[in-house]
Amino acid sequence: MARSVIATVLEAFNAMQEEAKTIVDGVAVSGGIATLAGWLPDITALLTIIWLSLRIWESDTVQGWVNNDGSD
């Protein structure tokens, strides 16, 4: 069950345009700062952590590490 939910989220995430991802990055960082300042509830921090984790996971560097077959 959890595996299919994660796969669905990653599939939807990969379908987003890069411009939309950049906008959401800005919103996530702003939300994280606002949460630290005490202006927004803790759920905002959780959503920020999830979003930025997905962005880091999809980066070329991390994907290079994950998909490295050891042939170097």
N, CA, C and O atoms as a GROMACS GRO file, in nm:
protein
  288
    1MET      N    1   0.082  -0.119   0.000
    1MET     CA    2   0.000   0.000   0.000
    1MET      C    3   0.086   0.126   0.000
    1MET      O    4   0.071   0.212  -0.086
    2ALA      N    5   0.178   0.134   0.098
    2ALA     CA    6   0.263   0.254   0.106
    2ALA      C    7   0.351   0.267  -0.017
    2ALA      O    8   0.378   0.377  -0.064
    3ARG      N    9   0.394   0.155  -0.070
    3ARG     CA   10   0.479   0.156  -0.190
    3ARG      C   11   0.404   0.217  -0.309
    3ARG      O   12   0.462   0.294  -0.385
    4SER      N   13   0.277   0.184  -0.324
    4SER     CA   14   0.200   0.237  -0.436
    4SER      C   15   0.171   0.387  -0.418
    4SER      O   16   0.166   0.461  -0.516
    5VAL      N   17   0.154   0.431  -0.294
    5VAL     CA   18   0.132   0.573  -0.268
    5VAL      C   19   0.258   0.651  -0.303
    5VAL      O   20   0.252   0.755  -0.368
    6ILE      N   21   0.372   0.600  -0.258
    6ILE     CA   22   0.499   0.667  -0.288
    6ILE      C   23   0.523   0.670  -0.438
    6ILE      O   24   0.566   0.773  -0.492
    7ALA      N   25   0.497   0.560  -0.507
    7ALA     CA   26   0.515   0.555  -0.651
    7ALA      C   27   0.424   0.654  -0.721
    7ALA      O   28   0.466   0.718  -0.818
    8THR      N   29   0.302   0.669  -0.674
    8THR     CA   30   0.207   0.763  -0.734
    8THR      C   31   0.254   0.907  -0.713
    8THR      O   32   0.247   0.988  -0.805
    9VAL      N   33   0.302   0.938  -0.593
    9VAL     CA   34   0.351   1.073  -0.565
    9VAL      C   35   0.472   1.104  -0.651
    9VAL      O   36   0.481   1.213  -0.709
   10LEU      N   37   0.566   1.011  -0.661
   10LEU     CA   38   0.686   1.034  -0.743
   10LEU      C   39   0.651   1.048  -0.890
   10LEU      O   40   0.713   1.128  -0.961
   11GLU      N   41   0.554   0.973  -0.937
   11GLU     CA   42   0.510   0.983  -1.076
   11GLU      C   43   0.449   1.120  -1.105
   11GLU      O   44   0.478   1.182  -1.208
   12ALA      N   45   0.366   1.168  -1.014
   12ALA     CA   46   0.306   1.301  -1.030
   12ALA      C   47   0.413   1.409  -1.022
   12ALA      O   48   0.409   1.506  -1.097
   13PHE      N   49   0.508   1.392  -0.932
   13PHE     CA   50   0.617   1.488  -0.916
   13PHE      C   51   0.701   1.496  -1.042
   13PHE      O   52   0.738   1.606  -1.084
   14ASN      N   53   0.731   1.384  -1.103
   14ASN     CA   54   0.812   1.382  -1.225
   14ASN      C   55   0.740   1.443  -1.344
   14ASN      O   56   0.804   1.486  -1.440
   15ALA      N   57   0.607   1.446  -1.340
   15ALA     CA   58   0.529   1.502  -1.450
   15ALA      C   59   0.521   1.655  -1.446
   15ALA      O   60   0.479   1.717  -1.543
   16MET      N   61   0.562   1.715  -1.334
   16MET     CA   62   0.555   1.862  -1.321
   16MET      C   63   0.658   1.930  -1.410
   16MET      O   64   0.766   1.876  -1.435
   17GLN      N   65   0.623   2.047  -1.458
   17GLN     CA   66   0.716   2.130  -1.535
   17GLN      C   67   0.822   2.187  -1.442
   17GLN      O   68   0.795   2.211  -1.324
   18GLU      N   69   0.941   2.208  -1.493
   18GLU     CA   70   1.051   2.260  -1.412
   18GLU      C   71   1.019   2.399  -1.355
   18GLU      O   72   1.059   2.431  -1.243
   19GLU      N   73   0.947   2.481  -1.432
   19GLU     CA   74   0.911   2.614  -1.384
   19GLU      C   75   0.819   2.604  -1.262
   19GLU      O   76   0.835   2.681  -1.167
   20ALA      N   77   0.725   2.511  -1.265
   20ALA     CA   78   0.635   2.492  -1.151
   20ALA      C   79   0.712   2.444  -1.029
   20ALA      O   80   0.684   2.486  -0.916
   21LYS      N   81   0.809   2.357  -1.051
   21LYS     CA   82   0.891   2.308  -0.940
   21LYS      C   83   0.970   2.422  -0.877
   21LYS      O   84   0.985   2.427  -0.755
   22THR      N   85   1.020   2.513  -0.958
   22THR     CA   86   1.097   2.627  -0.907
   22THR      C   87   1.008   2.718  -0.822
   22THR      O   88   1.051   2.766  -0.717
   23ILE      N   89   0.886   2.740  -0.867
   23ILE     CA   90   0.792   2.822  -0.790
   23ILE      C   91   0.761   2.755  -0.656
   23ILE      O   92   0.762   2.821  -0.552
   24VAL      N   93   0.735   2.626  -0.659
   24VAL     CA   94   0.706   2.555  -0.535
   24VAL      C   95   0.828   2.552  -0.443
   24VAL      O   96   0.814   2.555  -0.321
   25ASP      N   97   0.948   2.547  -0.500
   25ASP     CA   98   1.071   2.556  -0.419
   25ASP      C   99   1.072   2.686  -0.339
   25ASP      O  100   1.100   2.686  -0.219
   26GLY      N  101   1.041   2.796  -0.406
   26GLY     CA  102   1.037   2.925  -0.338
   26GLY      C  103   0.933   2.929  -0.228
   26GLY      O  104   0.957   2.982  -0.120
   27VAL      N  105   0.816   2.873  -0.256
   27VAL     CA  106   0.710   2.868  -0.156
   27VAL      C  107   0.753   2.781  -0.038
   27VAL      O  108   0.726   2.814   0.077
   28ALA      N  109   0.819   2.669  -0.068
   28ALA     CA  110   0.863   2.579   0.040
   28ALA      C  111   0.967   2.645   0.129
   28ALA      O  112   0.959   2.634   0.252
   29VAL      N  113   1.062   2.712   0.069
   29VAL     CA  114   1.165   2.780   0.150
   29VAL      C  115   1.101   2.892   0.232
   29VAL      O  116   1.132   2.907   0.350
   30SER      N  117   1.013   2.970   0.171
   30SER     CA  118   0.943   3.076   0.244
   30SER      C  119   0.860   3.018   0.358
   30SER      O  120   0.856   3.073   0.467
   31GLY      N  121   0.794   2.907   0.331
   31GLY     CA  122   0.714   2.841   0.434
   31GLY      C  123   0.800   2.790   0.548
   31GLY      O  124   0.762   2.798   0.665
   32GLY      N  125   0.917   2.736   0.514
   32GLY     CA  126   1.009   2.689   0.617
   32GLY      C  127   1.057   2.802   0.706
   32GLY      O  128   1.064   2.788   0.828
   33ILE      N  129   1.090   2.914   0.645
   33ILE     CA  130   1.136   3.032   0.721
   33ILE      C  131   1.022   3.085   0.808
   33ILE      O  132   1.043   3.119   0.925
   34ALA      N  133   0.901   3.092   0.752
   34ALA     CA  134   0.786   3.139   0.828
   34ALA      C  135   0.755   3.047   0.945
   34ALA      O  136   0.715   3.093   1.052
   35THR      N  137   0.773   2.916   0.926
   35THR     CA  138   0.751   2.822   1.035
   35THR      C  139   0.852   2.843   1.146
   35THR      O  140   0.818   2.842   1.264
   36LEU      N  141   0.978   2.862   1.107
   36LEU     CA  142   1.082   2.888   1.207
   36LEU      C  143   1.054   3.017   1.284
   36LEU      O  144   1.084   3.027   1.403
   37ALA      N  145   0.998   3.114   1.217
   37ALA     CA  146   0.966   3.241   1.282
   37ALA      C  147   0.839   3.230   1.368
   37ALA      O  148   0.807   3.323   1.442
   38GLY      N  149   0.769   3.119   1.359
   38GLY     CA  150   0.650   3.098   1.440
   38GLY      C  151   0.523   3.153   1.378
   38GLY      O  152   0.422   3.165   1.446
   39TRP      N  153   0.527   3.187   1.250
   39TRP     CA  154   0.411   3.246   1.184
   39TRP      C  155   0.315   3.142   1.128
   39TRP      O  156   0.197   3.170   1.108
   40LEU      N  157   0.365   3.021   1.102
   40LEU     CA  158   0.282   2.916   1.043
   40LEU      C  159   0.288   2.790   1.130
   40LEU      O  160   0.382   2.774   1.208
   41PRO      N  161   0.190   2.703   1.118
   41PRO     CA  162   0.188   2.581   1.200
   41PRO      C  163   0.297   2.482   1.158
   41PRO      O  164   0.358   2.494   1.052
   42ASP      N  165   0.317   2.384   1.244
   42ASP     CA  166   0.423   2.284   1.222
   42ASP      C  167   0.401   2.201   1.096
   42ASP      O  168   0.497   2.149   1.040
   43ILE      N  169   0.278   2.187   1.052
   43ILE     CA  170   0.251   2.109   0.930
   43ILE      C  171   0.325   2.168   0.811
   43ILE      O  172   0.364   2.096   0.720
   44THR      N  173   0.343   2.299   0.812
   44THR     CA  174   0.416   2.365   0.704
   44THR      C  175   0.560   2.317   0.700
   44THR      O  176   0.616   2.295   0.592
   45ALA      N  177   0.620   2.301   0.817
   45ALA     CA  178   0.757   2.250   0.822
   45ALA      C  179   0.764   2.109   0.767
   45ALA      O  180   0.857   2.075   0.693
   46LEU      N  181   0.666   2.026   0.801
   46LEU     CA  182   0.663   1.889   0.750
   46LEU      C  183   0.650   1.888   0.598
   46LEU      O  184   0.722   1.814   0.532
   47LEU      N  185   0.560   1.968   0.544
   47LEU     CA  186   0.544   1.974   0.399
   47LEU      C  187   0.670   2.027   0.330
   47LEU      O  188   0.705   1.982   0.222
   48THR      N  189   0.737   2.122   0.394
   48THR     CA  190   0.862   2.176   0.340
   48THR      C  191   0.968   2.068   0.335
   48THR      O  192   1.039   2.054   0.236
   49ILE      N  193   0.980   1.991   0.442
   49ILE     CA  194   1.079   1.883   0.447
   49ILE      C  195   1.050   1.779   0.339
   49ILE      O  196   1.142   1.733   0.271
   50ILE      N  197   0.923   1.743   0.322
   50ILE     CA  198   0.886   1.645   0.220
   50ILE      C  199   0.920   1.697   0.081
   50ILE      O  200   0.981   1.626   0.001
   51TRP      N  201   0.881   1.821   0.051
   51TRP     CA  202   0.906   1.878  -0.082
   51TRP      C  203   1.055   1.886  -0.114
   51TRP      O  204   1.100   1.843  -0.220
   52LEU      N  205   1.131   1.943  -0.020
   52LEU     CA  206   1.274   1.958  -0.047
   52LEU      C  207   1.345   1.824  -0.054
   52LEU      O  208   1.442   1.809  -0.127
   53SER      N  209   1.297   1.725   0.021
   53SER     CA  210   1.354   1.590   0.011
   53SER      C  211   1.330   1.530  -0.128
   53SER      O  212   1.419   1.467  -0.185
   54LEU      N  213   1.210   1.551  -0.182
   54LEU     CA  214   1.182   1.504  -0.318
   54LEU      C  215   1.272   1.573  -0.419
   54LEU      O  216   1.322   1.510  -0.512
   55ARG      N  217   1.293   1.704  -0.403
   55ARG     CA  218   1.378   1.779  -0.496
   55ARG      C  219   1.523   1.730  -0.490
   55ARG      O  220   1.589   1.717  -0.592
   56ILE      N  221   1.571   1.704  -0.368
   56ILE     CA  222   1.707   1.653  -0.354
   56ILE      C  223   1.717   1.514  -0.414
   56ILE      O  224   1.815   1.483  -0.483
   57TRP      N  225   1.616   1.430  -0.390
   57TRP     CA  226   1.617   1.293  -0.442
   57TRP      C  227   1.623   1.291  -0.595
   57TRP      O  228   1.691   1.206  -0.653
   58GLU      N  229   1.554   1.383  -0.660
   58GLU     CA  230   1.550   1.382  -0.806
   58GLU      C  231   1.671   1.451  -0.870
   58GLU      O  232   1.686   1.449  -0.992
   59SER      N  233   1.758   1.511  -0.789
   59SER     CA  234   1.874   1.582  -0.844
   59SER      C  235   1.966   1.485  -0.919
   59SER      O  236   1.972   1.366  -0.888
   60ASP      N  237   2.037   1.538  -1.016
   60ASP     CA  238   2.128   1.456  -1.096
   60ASP      C  239   2.235   1.390  -1.010
   60ASP      O  240   2.274   1.276  -1.037
   61THR      N  241   2.284   1.459  -0.909
   61THR     CA  242   2.388   1.404  -0.823
   61THR      C  243   2.339   1.281  -0.748
   61THR      O  244   2.404   1.177  -0.751
   62VAL      N  245   2.226   1.292  -0.682
   62VAL     CA  246   2.173   1.179  -0.605
   62VAL      C  247   2.135   1.066  -0.698
   62VAL      O  248   2.162   0.949  -0.668
   63GLN      N  249   2.073   1.097  -0.810
   63GLN     CA  250   2.036   0.992  -0.903
   63GLN      C  251   2.160   0.922  -0.960
   63GLN      O  252   2.156   0.803  -0.989
   64GLY      N  253   2.269   0.997  -0.975
   64GLY     CA  254   2.395   0.936  -1.018
   64GLY      C  255   2.447   0.838  -0.915
   64GLY      O  256   2.498   0.731  -0.949
   65TRP      N  257   2.435   0.874  -0.787
   65TRP     CA  258   2.478   0.784  -0.680
   65TRP      C  259   2.391   0.658  -0.675
   65TRP      O  260   2.441   0.546  -0.660
   66VAL      N  261   2.259   0.677  -0.689
   66VAL     CA  262   2.166   0.565  -0.678
   66VAL      C  263   2.180   0.471  -0.797
   66VAL      O  264   2.176   0.349  -0.781
   67ASN      N  265   2.196   0.526  -0.915
   67ASN     CA  266   2.201   0.446  -1.036
   67ASN      C  267   2.342   0.403  -1.076
   67ASN      O  268   2.361   0.343  -1.181
   68ASN      N  269   2.440   0.433  -0.991
   68ASN     CA  270   2.578   0.394  -1.019
   68ASN      C  271   2.589   0.241  -1.015
   68ASN      O  272   2.556   0.179  -0.914
   69ASP      N  273   2.634   0.184  -1.124
   69ASP     CA  274   2.645   0.037  -1.130
   69ASP      C  275   2.784  -0.011  -1.088
   69ASP      O  276   2.812  -0.131  -1.097
   70GLY      N  277   2.870   0.077  -1.044
   70GLY     CA  278   3.002   0.038  -0.996
   70GLY      C  279   3.102   0.013  -1.106
   70GLY      O  280   3.206  -0.048  -1.081
   71SER      N  281   3.075   0.057  -1.227
   71SER     CA  282   3.166   0.031  -1.340
   71SER      C  283   3.273   0.136  -1.355
   71SER      O  284   3.346   0.136  -1.454
   72ASP      N  285   3.286   0.228  -1.257
   72ASP     CA  286   3.388   0.334  -1.265
   72ASP      C  287   3.527   0.278  -1.255
   72ASP      O  288   3.624   0.354  -1.260
   0.00000   0.00000   0.00000
